[in-house]
């Protein structure tokens, strides 16, 4: 086995745009659940709103890049209101049921054959990132970062993705340290106490749902950029559960925790896949195939997550006192 190549591949996942997208979407879940106590199991739906809003605006209406991004954000806000208006006055478990169902409804709607001309049905949409790459300031060529070599297009995607993640982390940090953020934490701990102080709990919950959804929408756009395609199969319920894994790994009520959790998640997946595939191809492991190894790595991540919840439930960066509300 080429251990150095496997290690370099795993390290490359730390700065991949997919990791950035997962970190940004998990940050949105931190706003929802970690800081506000909203049990959102439909973050994949917000990511789909971003991806399809951006792609359809570009392909169907020839919208410029920034207009397409704005349309995607508007779709996210509308989606948040549709979810929040009937559920935010109810218990958290109702929101969980509605969000996971709404995300699946959105995914099945875009696969409808009647909408093939607009959404591409099960085949998805392709070739809508030319406007983004037209903004690329890096000259053509290869860029060696030591553990990974990137083309000018790959470098541009990564710089954009991580700059956006950094910007959103700073904004969330400032929001959570503001009086508005302290109200959210109060709602998480005891919303009746906050309501008794004259605060409109419903309005604060709606604002948190919208802001976390916008982060998920931006993540959905980032998720499509390196692939220049959007496929409905990528936005199933397993995506939301992977995002929850990232959130729990890093720490729920933290800003950098979700980003760190996404890095750990993808490094572990890449490392376990490389080691398993290498062991199978070299004949060290003979009782499973490479196809089965692809599923086995998720089992290993699940076991690691269970152990983390047993021995460090607050996550890598989390504070155990933040879990008092649970």
C-alpha positions, 0 to 999 in steps of 0.5 A, a space after each residue: 500500500 502507498 501510505 504516503 499517497 493515502 495520507 496526502 489524499 486524506 489531508 487534501 480533504 481538509 481544504 476540499 470545497 465539499 468539506 467547506 460546504 459541509 462545514 457551512 451547512 453544519 454551522 447553519 445547524 449550530 444556529 438552529 439547534 446548538 444556539 436556539 434549540 430548533 431540531 432541524 432534520 431538513 438541512 439537506 432541503 435548504 442545500 437543495 434550494 441553494 443548488 437548484 435555485 442557483 442552477 435553474 436561474 442560470 440555465 433557464 433564465 440566463 441570470 448572472 452569477 450574483 443574481 442567481 445567488 440572490 434567487 437561491 437565497 430568496 428561495 431559502 427564505 421562502 422555504 424557511 417561512 413555509 416550514 416555520 410558520 405552522 411549526 415554530 409555535 409547537 414543540 421541537 419534535 414537530 419541527 423535526 418531523 416537518 423539516 425531514 418531510 419537507 426536504 424529501 418533498 422538495 427532492 421528489 418534486 425536482 425529480 418529477 418528469 413534468 419538470 424535466 425541462 426545468 429541473 432535469 428530473 432524476 438526471 439533474 442539471 449540468 453546466 451552470 458554473 461558467 459565470 463563477 469561473 469567469 470571475 477567476 483571478 488566478 492565471 492558468 496553470 498548476 499550483 503545488 500546495 505541498 500535499 496537493 496540486 491544484 489547477 487554477 479552477 480548483 484553487 479558485 473554488 477552494 479559495 472562494 469556499 473557505 473565504 465564505 466559510 471564514 466570513 460566515 463564522 465571523 458573522 455567526 460569532 458576532 451575532 451570538 455575542 450580541 444581545 440577539 444571540 443571548 436571547 437565542 441562548 435563553 430560548 434554548 434554555 427556557 423559552 417560557 422564561 424568555 417569553 415572560 421577559 416580553 420577548 417575541 420567542 416566535 419571531 426570534 425562532 423564525 429569524 434563527 431558522 432563516 439565518 441557519 437556512 441561508 447558511 445551508 443554501 450557501 453550502 448548497 451552492 458551494 457543493 455544486 461548484 466543483 462538480 458543475 452539476 446538481 443531482 437530486 440523489 445527493 440531497 437525501 436524508 443521509 446528507 442531513 445525518 452526515 451534517 449532524 455528524 459533523 456538528 456533533 463531532 465538533 461541538 453543537 454550541 460552537 462556531 468553529 466546531 461544525 467546521 472542524 467536525 466536517 474536516 474530521 468527518 471527511 479526513 476519516 472517510 478518506 483515510 479509512 477508504 484509502 486504507 481499506 481499498 489498499 488492503 483489499 487490492 494488496 491482498 491483505 483483506 480478502 473477505 470483502 470487496 471494494 464495494 463493500 468497503 465503501 459501506 464499511 467506512 460509514 459503519 466505522 464512522 458511526 461506531 466512532 460517533 457512538 464512542 464520542 457521544 459516550 465519552 465526550 458528548 459535547 464534541 471536540 470543541 464543545 463545552 459540557 455546560 452547553 448541554 444542560 438544556 438537553 
